[in-house]
Structure formats: structure tokens, C-alpha cells
Amino acid sequence: MKNRPLWFGAVIFAVIALGLALFTFRMLKVKKPPRHPARAVKADESSAGAQEMINGGLEAAKKEDWKTAVAYFQSALQYSPFDPAAIFNLALASDKLGNNDIKSLAWYRAYLILKPDAQNREAVQRRIQQLDELVLECIRSFIGQTEDAVKQIPSGFLEGWDWKDFWLVVEVELSLGDTAEAVRLSELIPPDSMNSADFSALVKAVAEDRGIEEARRFVERKAQECKYSTRTIKNDGLAGIAMAQLSMGDLTAAEETVSEIDDAYEQSSAAEDVVGFLLEAPDTGAALRIAQTFGLGVRPYVKIIKAQAASGDKKAAKNTLKTAEELAWKVFNKAPDYSAITTHDGRPMPDEFIEQFKGQDEYSRYSALAALAEGQAAAGESAAAKKIAERIEKDYQPKDAAYQKVYKPGLIQGIYLAMVAARINSGNPSAAEKLVSLLNKESQYDAYAQLARAWTRAGKFDRAEDAVSRIAYLSRRMEARSYIAEEKGDLARAKVYKIYALGGEDMFSRMEEFRELIYSLEPDKVSEAVSQLTLAIFNMSEVLNKLRQIGP
């Protein structure tokens, strides 16, 4: 690594210090005076253990020992996780303790979900609104710090910098519905460093907010600013416009826009996005037509097969599978000609790069087979799917460690998961359960979540609970329990389970750690500084948006 001049570290340290000062000032400003909803609530109906913990928390609250009160109320939830009194008191104590905006916001929402007719409903709703605004202001403060830091970085260093982390703040603004601010922040990113998917999403938002013609002008301007990526930027922008047209209900216009993309790979990628959108509609007929029109590969067809099978149209799934089989074997049996590959100035490509191309092509070949196997499983041909999985296990022996340890197992696990899902969709969770032993631990958790929902639909609640208990991660268990509650029609508990799921093993701990991350940075590692800042911003906005979606 090259040594950077001493002034560089000083500049970044000053920027971060200034950001911290501004952040502290803003947080103090918005925190005073806090308006908490009235007083603690006594429990009406609680288990004996929960009641004891709640009483302990109330005693601590009288002494304004909020840290102890929080511990007691959290313990109460171990006995009775849906006790409105315990949840409200935990929200209030966390609120009084300070620096717990996200936690308090979550618990207040959970309280009103469980007790929509609460006497203090109006006061709690006001506090929810205040905390929502506080969290949003905190997010804005972090975005400002990140922007200030980037502006202070010497331009020479930025030329080779990876901007993917800074793109997160653009994505955050889009998720918050502020297209203008997202566009403004994107102007800091050199056009040649634009991430394809992110730029497409930005253009889609511009098109939806300002109209298709304005989006086209925006894309054209960005393309003109490029030194090397003019064509790519145009194509990425067209992909975003096509998705906006789809969201506006104009499939014909979207199809025409995809046809404008002048690179075969990028056009196929955009068409695949159209297929995905149509399958969510769901409109499998239109999705199949798009796949045929643009000559797409095996993966989009497999997605269509899964949608057809899930809708009960097994005949259509079998017919589409024939196309997928033809495409997959065509890819697998293709023999690439590496002698034709040269450098940009016409010289033979170095052997090390040829080996990389060979590794990528080999993975693509087996990936096509794995996709076919998933389609076979969905269409009810699990025996054929298992044969392909066994063939990949035996024949695919990549030299690269990443392909061997990560990508190859991923292909095989995808097939077995598809086999599990197929048996569940056919109404046979018992048969699906027998396949779980073929999966690794991570994939087993996904399978058990699917099984829990299937057993609930079948009215076998004990089997559903057994499946949930086998999921190691708390957040995934809570998600599975949310599915079960939905199947039972208990929408209130389903929502509260989703709130529990947001925090993982230690609810919202990552949200509380963001302040510490800022202080722990080494000032001369600017890329790490921006990475930590943007990650904090993204995490906070993600939880805020999810809480807004959950309700009440």
C-alpha cells in the first residue's frame, strides 16, 4: 500500500471530528425537550414471572433508574413476549434512558399493534411521530457527514476509488422517497464509476417522479459526462426507464425501451428484470413471451416454471421445462474458443487471464445445469433434479478455492432447496422434511421456515413449532413465527414477530453501535470511514422503513 502524506490523515480526521461535533449538536438539539407519553402502565393480565419483572421495573422507574428498569422490562418479555404493559414500559424506559430512538420507536409501535384501543393511544402516536422524525434527522445528519468527508478527499485519490459504499446513501434517499436529494448526491459520483443496478434504480425514480422524457435527458447528460462508459450508462439508464414504464402499467413501451439497448448482455439483463416484474404481477404468459422475444437464457425460464407450478398449472410448467432443458444443455455442451481472446491492442491474452475465463465459463456451464435442475424439481421431476445435483458434486472440480468452497455448494444447495419447495407446494411437507438432511445448516434454516408455514396450513401446529425450533438464528425464528401467526390469522402477533425479527440476536444492537463505529475509525482510512458511515445510514433507514411498513 502506498504511504499517504501526513496532511491526508489530518484532513480526514478534521472532517470526521467536525461531523461528530455537528452530529452531537444536532442530536442534542432535537432531543430537548423529550415528550414522553404520560407514565408507566401497570399490567392487567400477565404471567406470574412477567408480573414480577414488571413490578421490579416499575420500582426502578419510580427512582428514575431507567437502565435497571429497561433490564426488568426486557426480562418480562422473556416470560410474556406479547404483554402490552411490558412492551409499553420497555418503550418508555428506553425513551427516558436516551439514545434509544430506534428501540423506543419499535416498542411503541408494537404496543399499539397489540393494544389499538389503549387509553394513551393519542400520546403514544404523537411520540411515535416525534421519534420517527428524530431518527430521520439522525439519518440526514449522517448523510451530511459522509458528503462532507467525500468533498474533502483529494481528487487524485478519488479517480481509482470504489464508490459502491457511497451509492448506499443514494439508495437511502430513494427509499425515503426523496428523488431530488438522491440525484444531487449522485452528482458527486464520477459517471464512469456509476454502478449499473444503482444507476438504473435512480433513473427509474427520476422517470416516475419527473416523467420519461426528463429521465431520458438525465441519462443523456450523464452519458456525455463519461470518458469510458458512455454506452454502458445509456443502456443502464434505458433499463431503469423500462422498469418505470412497467410500474406505470405500460408493458409495450417497456418492451420497446429494452429493444433500444444495444448490448446483448445488457439487453438480456434488462429483459430478465421485466420477466421478474411480470412474475410478481403475476402474469406468467407475458413473462414467457418476453423471455422468448429477447432470447433469454435458462434462469428466467426456470423462474417462469416455478411460478407456473406454484399456480397449479403443471402442464404449462412441463412445457416451459422443455425449453429450459434445450437451453441448459446447449450452454453446457458449448466449447469456448479461447484462442480468439486478445488484449485491447491485439496481443494474445496472458495465460493467467485465460485461466480466469476458463473458470468463469466452467461455472456458467454448471450453473445452467443447476438452474435446469431447479426447474425440474418445480415441475415435479425431482429424480432428474437429484441426478444433476449428484453430477455437479462429482464432475465439477474447480481449481479456484472460491468456486470450490462457495459457488459449487451454492449450486447444489439451490437444487435441494427447490426440491423441498416443490414437495411443499404439492402439499406433501412430510416428503419435503425427508430431504432436509441433504442441506447444509444455512439452507436447512430456510427449509425449516418453509416447513413451519406448510405445517401450519395443514393444521399441524406441533410439527410447525418443531420446525421453528430447529432454526438457530433468532431473527429467522421470529420471521418463521410471523408466517405461522399470519396463517393462523393473528395479524397483530405476526407484526410484533416482525419487529422482533428486525433486531436479530440482540434487538437493534447494530443500530446502537453506529455511534461507536464513528469513534473507532482510524482517521487516515477514508474508505473505511465512508464505509462505516454509509453502513450506519443504510441500516438505520432500512429499519425505519420496515417499522413504517409494519405499522400500526
LUMROVEX-347880 format. One record per residue: y, x, z of N, C-alpha, C in turn. Coordinates in steps of 0.02 Angstrom, whole numbers, plus 50000, padded with zeros to 5 digits. Example, Ala and Ser with C-alpha at 12.3 -4.5 7.8 and 13.67 -1.06 7.14 Angstrom:
! residues 2
497165066050390497755061550390498355066050390498885064250354499475068450357500025064550394
***
This chain:
! residues 552
499405004350000500005000050000500625004450000501115002649961501735006549958502135005450021502455010950045502895010250103503545007150082503765002050118504394998750102504955002150141505555002050116506115005150151506245001650218506515005450265506635002650332507084996550330507564996550284508034990850282507674984450264507104985050229506754978950208506494975150269506174978850315505934975650376506504972750417507064976450418507634973950456507904967450428507914967050361508164960850329507734954950348507074955850341506624950350356506634948550429506674953650473506714952250545507334948150560507894949950528508514946250540508464939050516508144938250459508074931550431507664927150479507094929950501506664925950545507004924550612507354929650638507714928650701508244923250694508604923450638509104918250625508774911450620508204911250585507844904850579507634902150646507394906650689507174904450756507764901750796508334905250790508924902950826509134896050802509144895150736509334888650708508834883250728508194885150726507674880350744507744878150817507834883150862507904881550932508504877050943509064878750910509664874650917509544867550894509224866850835509104860250808508634856250853508114859550878507634855950920507964853750985508364858151014508724856151075509194850451061509524850851003510004845650986509664838850977509104838750942508784832350928508394829850989508234834251036507834832251093508254828951148508894829451146509294826851201509744821151178509764815651216509314814151272508694810451246508094811951273507494808351252507514801251279507254796651240507244789651260506514787451264506224787951323505524786151331505454778751347504904775751326504804768651339504654767151412505134765051448505044762351516504634766951561504114764251591503734768051641502984767751626502604771451667501874771651658501584764651668500994763651637500654757251639500024757751680499924752951725499304752751764498744749951723498134752251737497554749851699497324743151725497194738551679496924732051697496154732151696495884734651642495154734851635494954741851613494664745651658494444752451642493784753751678493404758651652492804760751688493014764051753492544764551799492714767451865492964774551857492634778451814492844785351805493534785751774493664781451724494314781451691494854779351740494704774251782495194771751830495394777251880494894781051901495034786451948495504791651917495374793451854495794798351820496494795551808496534789151789497194786051777497594786051841497274784251897497624784251962497884791251979497474796251966497694803151978498294804951936498274802751872498834804051828499474800551849499394794351875499984790551898500304793951959499884796552003500144800152061500534806352039500254810051991500604816051966501254814051931501254808351896501844806051861502404804351910502224801551968502734799952019503094806252042502734811852042503034818152062503344821952003503324818651945503564821551882503204828151866502574828451887502134834051869501774832151805502134832751749501884829951686501284833751658501254840251672500684844151647500034841751680500064840651745499474838051780499304830951758499834826951749499724820051727499374819851659499594824151614499264824451548498524826051555498364830951598497664832851607497254827051634497534823251681497174817451709497054812051655497574810551617497514805151567497034807251510497034813651493496544815951444495844815251470495744816651534495084815851565494874808551565495354804051574495194796951574494904794851507495144797851453494884796051387494174798451376493954803351416493254805451411492794799851435493034795851482492634790151507492734783951464493344782951442493504776751406494004778351350493744780351292494194782851238494644777651207494534771251222494954765951193495324762051246495444765151303495794761951358496554762151343496864756551329497574756451311498024759651365497864758451429498274761251482498244768851482497634771551475497554778851474497914781851415497864778551357498174781151296498944780851301499204775251327499934774751332500194779851382499864780351440500104785151490500054792351466499544793851426499494800551397500074801651349500244796551309500814797151263501464798451302501564794551355502184795151394502224801851430501674803951461501674810351497501784816151448501464815851390501554821151339502284821251316502574815351309503264814651288503734817651340503614816051403504024818751457503954826351464503344828851450503224835951457503624839951406503754837051348504154840251297503734844551249504024845751190503704849851138503024847051117502944840451123502314837251105502454831351058502934832151013503144826450971502564823450931502164827750900501614825350859501094821850902500914824850959500424821751003500664815051029501274814951053501544808751081501574803351028501794805150969501824800450913501144797450899500634801650898499954799350884499714794450938499824796251001499574791951056499954785451060500604785551049500984779251048500724774550993500574777450935500314773350880499624770550899499204774650929498534772350949498594766651000499074767251045499174762051096499334755351064499794755151017499984748850985499444746150939499034750650912498464748450871497974744550915497854747150975497374743951021497674737951058498334738051067498654732651105499284730351068499184726951011499764724950970500234720051004499984716451056500404711551090500674714251157500704720951162500944724051225501644721751243501784720851308502444718651330502984723751312502794730151312503294735351297503274737451223503034732951181502944734551111503594736951078504144733351088504774735051055505014741951076504954743551141505164750051165504734755651136504084754351132503624759351103503774760351029503904754950994504064755550923504694759550911505184758450955505804762450949505664769850959505244771351008505084778351022504674781450965504234777550935503854779950877504334781850821504834777650809505324779050757505714785450772505914786150836506284792150856505864798450847505234798150869504804804050864504644805650791504554800450751504444801450680505024805350649505634803450668506234806850642506284813950669506084814950733506094821650762505614826350725505014823950712504524828050677504774829650607505054824650573505314825650506505874830750507506304830450557506854835250561506584842250574506044842650614505724849150626505454852050561505134847750521504874849950456505444852450412505994848750410506564850750370506844857550394506844858450460507084864750487506654870550464506004869550464505554874850442505644876350367505734871050328505844872050257506474876250246506994874650285507614878550279507514885850297507114887150349506974894150368506614897750312506114894450283505724897550230506164899050169506584894250151507034895250094507504901150107507784901450168508244906950184507884913650179507254913950203506884920250201506764922450129506564917750087506434919450017507064921949982507624918849997508254920849964508464927949984508234930350042508424936950065507974942550039507414940750007506944945749983507224949049921507214955649917507474959149857507114956749794507484955649740507204952849678506644957149650506694963649657506174968049631505494966649662505494965049726504864963549761504574956949737505004952149720504794945449702504444945149634504564950149592504294949849524503534949549524503214952849571502474952749573502204948749631502624944549660502424940949720502024934649702501544933049744501144926949735501514921149769501724916349729502144910849754501744904749778501084905349781500684899449796500844896549865501014900849913501174898249980501834894349979502324896949943502964893449941502904886749905502424886249859502314879849825502144874349875501874876349933501694871249983502294867250005502884870450011503464866650033503704861749979503604863649915503754858949861503284852949866502644854449879502144849049886502314844549946502564847550000502764843650058503314838750041503824841250005504374836749986504134831049941503664832449898503374827249856503004822049899502634824549949502264819949992502734815650034503324818250048503824814550086504254810050041504124810349976504474805949930505164808349908505314814749920505974817449902505914821749840505904818549782505824822249719506394827049706507004824849720507594829049708507544835649747507344835249810507294841249851506714845649826506174842549805505604846349778505824850249716506194847049672506444850349612506904856149630507354854949679507824860149700507464866249726506954865149768506574870849795506174874349741505934870649692505544873649639505964878449597506624877449597507064881849558507054889049584506834889949647506784896749675506194900549646505714896949617505104900049593505194902049519505064908349502505124910349432504654906149388504894903549332504474899249290503804902249271503784908849261503154912149243502664912449302502894910749362502464910749421502274903649442502424898749400502264891849416501504890849418501264887549471500564885649475500454879349433499934879549391499834874049342499784867249375499334866549424499234860049455499854857649492500184862349526500784860449564501354858449517501434862149463501974860449416501834853649384501214852249367501034845749339501204840149388501054841249452501204836249503501954835149510502334840549505503064840049509503344836049449503094837649390503324834049330503134826649335502544825249359502334818249368502824814549413503024817749468503504814549513504184813549480504394818449441505034817849405505004811949356504444811449321504364806049272504374799149306504044798649363504024792349398504694790549430505064795749449505704794649484506284793949436506284797749381506864798049337506714795749265506084794549250505904792249183505574797649142505204795649091504814800149049505264805049011505814802648982506244806948943506564812448985506764810549047507054815649091506524820949109505894818749119505354823449134505244828149076505274825549014505194829848955505754835048951506364833048966506924837848965506824843149019506574841149077506454845849131505924851049110505394848649079504864853249056505134857949003505524855348957505794859548903506254864948932506654863148981507104868049012506694873549046506184871649082505764876649116505404881149066505184878149011504834882148960505304887348930505944885548920506434890148891506594895848939506514894749004506654899849054506084904949060505504903349031504924907749037504974913848991504684919349013504624925248972503944925648939503424923448976502734924348952502344917848948502544912748986502114906848995502394900448964502794901148911503114895248881502604889948862502084891948828501584887148805501224883848863501044887748913500684885048971501114880149009501744881849019502194877349055502274870649018502344870948953502394864848914501774860448922501194863648918500564859848923500464857048993500634860949044500574858449113501044852549123501644853149094502124847649100501884841349066501584842149007501324836348971500764833049011500354837049044499814834349086500114830049142500654832449172500984828649225501284822149199501574822449140501874816449110501324811249095500764813649070500204809049055499974805449118499934809049174499714805849236500234800749261500874802249249501404797449267501334791149225501204792049160501114786249116500524782049138499984785349161499414781649187499604777649248499974780749294500174777249355500624771349340500964771649282501394766049260500994760849220500354762249210499924757349176499894758049101500134763649073500164764349000499644769548978499014767448972498474772048952498574774648881498814770448836498914772548767499414778348763499974777748799500474783048799500194789348831499804788548884499504794348918499034798048870498644794248833498174797348785498554801148731499094798248708499494801648656499804808048683500024807848747500324813848777499804819348784499204817648806498674822748812498534825748743498574821748691498454824248622498964829448601499554829348632500084834148616499924841148643499494841648692499344848148723498974852448671499234858448657498994862448601498514868048620498234867748680497734872548701497104868548720496534870448692495914866548700495714865948774495734871448810495534871248881496004866848922496664867848912497154863948950497134856548931496994855048868496934848148847496334844848881495774848448883495174845848915495294844648990495644849249021495804848549092496224842349105496724841249062497154835249070496754828949057496314829049007495894823248992495414821649050495164826949083494724825849141495114822449197495744824349206496154820949257496234813549240496304812049176496364805049155495724801349171495154804449157494504801449173494444800049248494644804849289494614803949362495044798049384495644797449355496094791949373495774785249353495484784949294495184778749271494574776749313494204781649337493614780049378493814777349446494404779249470494644776449533494884769349524495044767249463495334760649450494904754649473494234754049461493834758249417493784755149347493774759549296493694757349228493244762449193492584761649203492114766549176492104766449100492234760649070492244760148997492784764348967493394763748994493954767748969493844775148982493564776749041493424783749058492934786749009492414783048990491924785448943492234786548874492664782048854493004782748789493444788948787493804790348842494234796348844493804802648841493244802648877492794808448876492534809748805492364804448769492124805148701492684807348653493264804348661493834805848617494024813248619494044816048679494264822948687493694827948692493084825648680492514830248678492414834148742492434830548799492394833948864491694836548879491664840948929491034843948949490624839548994490114842549025489624838649062489894835649126490334839049161490564836749228490894829849225491354828549179491654821849177491134816349164490644817849122490114812949108489704811549171489594816649211489214815649274489614811249322490264812249324490684807849366490624800549343490604799649277490534792849250489844790049268489324794149263488654791949281488634789649354488934793449398488944791649469489304785049480489864784049445490234777749452489834771949424489504772949369489094767649340488514765849386488184770949413487624769649458487844766249522488424768349549488684765349610488864757949600489064756149539489234749249524488624744949509488034748249507487424744549494487224744249421487604747449377487454747249305487004753249288486364752649305485904758149295485774759549221485784754249181485664755149109486214759549078486844758049096487394762049070487354769249094487144770149158487074776849186486544780849148485994777649131485454780949093485704782949023486094778648992486354780148925486834785948926487284785948976487764791448982487404798048999486864797449036486474803449055486214807048993486054803448940485814806548879486334811248850486954809048850487504813248826487584819348870487554818348936487624823848983487074829048974486464826748961485904831348951486014835648888486244832448835486364836148773486904841448783487444839548818487994844248829487784850048875487424848448928487224853548976486774858748945486264856548908485804861448878486144865348822486624862348789487004865948738487384871748769487704870548826488064875848862487574881048887487024878848916486544883448947486224888148895486084885548836485734889448786486194893548740486844892848751487324896548709487304903948726487294908248675487274915548685487964918348667488374920148717489044922748704489034929548667489524930748625489584937048590490154941048621489964945948663490464949748700490764955448657490454956948601490714962348558491384960448527491514953848523492134951548492492734951748540492604953148603493134953248653493494959948652494154959748643494554965848641495154965148687495494970648700496124970548738496674967748694497264966648724497814963748686498044968048627497894974648630498094978948575497504980748529496954976848534496404977648487495864982648506495934986048562495424990948583494834987448615494244990448616493654987448649493794986248723493554980648748493654979048818493234983648862493524986348917493144990748961492514987248989491994991249001491354988449024491414984349088491854986449134491914982949197492164975749187492604974849136492844968149121492314964049085491934967349042491394963849008490894961149059490754965049111490294962849163490564956749200491224956649210491534950849242491454944649198491564945449133491484939849087490764937349088490294941949090489594940049091489424936149154489694938349211489584934749273489864927749272490474927149243490784920549239490404915849192490174918649135489804914549088489134912349116488794916949152488154915149181488234909549232488774910049272488904904649321489044898049285489424898349230489584892249193488954888949165488484893149143487864890449116487464886749169487384889749227487004886549281487394880849313488064881349311488474875849336488374869549294488294870549228488174864849184487504861549201486994865649216486344862849236486394859249302486764862049349486844858849415487194852149408487694851849365488044845549353487564840349324487154842649276486654838149247486194835449300485974839749345485514837649398485834832349443486484833149457486834828049497486834821349461486934821749395486914815549355486224812449355485714816649349485024814149351484874810649417485104813749472484984810749538485334804049542485954803649519486324797349522485994791949480485694793949423485374789149378484664787449399484444790149456483784788449481483234793249461483394798949433482894803749411482894809849458482734808549521482774813849572482264819449561481684817749535481184822849523481434828049473481764825649420482044830249370482604834449401483014831249443483564834749476483294840349521482764838849558482474843849603482194849749565481914848549506481644854049465482204858749444482774855949426483344860249408483584864249467483604861149527483814864749587483344870649600482704869449592482204874749603482264880249549482434878149489482524883049435483124887549449483684884549471484274888549488484124893349544483764890949595483574895249651483174901249628482714900149581482264905549559482584910049507482904907149456483114911049398483814913849402484254910649439484954912849441485024918149495485074924549474485124930149521485744934249504486344931649519486964935249501487024941849539487344946649506487454953249537488024953049587488534949049572489114948749616488944945149681489154948049737488984945249803489264938249813489874937049788490184930449797489784925049761489554926649701489144921749664488484920549699488194925849726487544925349759487574921549825488094923049865488124920349933488514913749938488954912449890489394906549895489274901649838489364903949776489354899349719488654896749704488164901049705487474898749692487244893549743487304894949809487124889749858487524883249849488154883949828488554877949817488274873549763488024876549709487714872649655487104868949680486684872449717486054869449741486184863949791486654865249837486804860149888487114853949856487514854949804487804849149769487274844649740486734847649714486184843649686485844839649741485684842949797485324839449851485754833949882486394835349888486844830149914486864824149867486864825549802486854820049753486204815949760485644819349775485014815849784485034811449846485344814049899485424810049960485854803849946486424804949913486874799349898486534794149854486124796449806485784791749761485304787249799484944790049847484474786049886484854781149932485424783349958485824778950000486094773149957486354774749898486634769649855486114764649831485484766849827484954762349807484684758249865484984759049924484784755049982484184757850019484064764350014483484767350046483694773350089484044772150145484264777750187483684781650218483114778450229482534781950257482314787550211482284786050146482094791250097482624796650094483264794750100483814799650100483764804350159483574801550216483534805550278483004811150271482484809850233481954814850224482184820850184482724820050147482984825550106483464830150144483684827950203484194831750239483974838850254483324839750265483064846450281483184851450224483304848950163483434853450106484134856250108484564853450150485274855250150485424860650202485954864450190486194869050242486594865050293486814868350347487134864650401487764860950379488184864350340488804861250318488664854950277488184855450231488014849650189487674844150230487294846150281486964841250324487484836750358488044839550378488554835450411488804830050364488914831850300489134826850252488594821550242487964823650239487414818950229487354814150288487414816850349487354812550408487924807550412488514809450389489074804750387488924798950339488634800550281488444795350233487894790950263487414794150297486854790350326487104785750382487584788050421487844783850476488134777350448488494777950394488784771950364488244767450334487744770550303487204766650272486804762850325486644766250380486264762950434486674757250465487324758150470487744752950497487734746750451487784748050386487754742450338487084738750344486564742450360485894739450366485794736150434486294736750479486234733850546485824738050594485654744250575485264748750619485754753350656486064750550708486594754150742486334760250781485724759850807485434765650842485334771450794485104769850734484994775150684485674778050663486174773750658486834776150640487114780850693487024778950756487264783150811486894789850813486244789650798485854795850797486114800550742486284797650684486554801650629487214804850648487654801050680488304803650701488214809350751487744808550797487654813550850487434820350821487184820450760486954826650730487514830450693488114827450693488684830750661489024835250713489044841650699489274846450750490024846150762490424845350709491144845650717491424839050741491844839550792492134833450822492534829450771492934832750731493354829050683492914825150635492364828150612491924824650566491544818950601491374820050664491064814550701491524808650708492164810150721492644804750728492744801050661492744804750607492794801550541492194796950529491594799350547490994795350538491024789050581491254789850642491314783950686491834778950658492344781650625492834777250594492504773050540492064776150500491704772450448491284766950479490934768650534490504763850567490904757950592491474759450624491904754150650492144749550594492314752550537492534748550480491974743950456491364746650453490794742550431490674736750479490814737850543490714732650593491304727750595491844729450559492424725050558492914726350614492814731650652493264733350707493794738150681494294735450648494794739550614495234743450662495364740550721495784744050770495454750550792494814750050812494474756150833494394761150775494284758450715494234762850657494864767050650495444764050659496074767650653496154772850709495954770950770496024775750825495554781650815494954780250790494494785850775494814790550724495174787750675495504792050626496034796350659496374793650709496864797650746496524803250784495954801650816495574806850850495364812250800495164810150740494904814850690495434819750666496074817950671496604822350645496634828950681496424829050744496534835050784495954839750789495364837950763494794842350768494584843350840494334849350856494054850650922494584850050977495194851950963495734851451012496294847650978496364841250995496794836850957497504839650947497674840550884498334842850863498514849750890498004853650910498164860350936498514864650884498304863850821498614867850769499354866150761499524859850776500234857950772500634861250827500314862250885500674865350941500714872950933500274875750892500264883050885500784885650836501084881250796501524883750743502104887750771502354885750830502914889550859502694896650876502084897250902501834903850921501724908250859501534905250805501424909050744502054912750722502624909250730503254912250709503394918650749503274918150815503444923750858502964929650850502364928350825501864933650822501894937750757502344935950712502364939350647502674946350653502404950850612502724957450605503274956550553503884958250572504464956550529504454959450459504104964950447504134967850380503594965050334503184960450359502664957350317502924950550293503344950850244503684944750223503204939550195502704941750156502244936950127501864933350182501684936950235501344933750291501814928950326502454930950333502944926650365503004919950328503094920450263503164914350223502524910250225501954913750224501304910250226501234906250290501414909250347501354905850411501844900050416502444901150392502954895850394502734889850351502524891350290502334885850246501714882250270501244885950300500654882650327500824877950384501284880050427501514875750481501844869450454502264870450403502594864750372502084859950342501614862650305501124858450271500694854650321500464858050374500044854750424500414849050459501034850350477501424845250511501544839150467501724840450404501864834850358501234830950343500674834450338500034831150324499854826350380499914828650442499764824250499500254818550504500904820050492501414814750495501254809250443501094811350383500944806450330500314802350346499824805650374499204802050392499324797050448499734799050497499904794350551500284788350524500724789550477501094783950447500624779250410500124782050377499644777950340499194773950387499014777050443498564773650490498894767750523499534768350539499884762750570500064764150642500254759050682500184751950664500744749750616
***
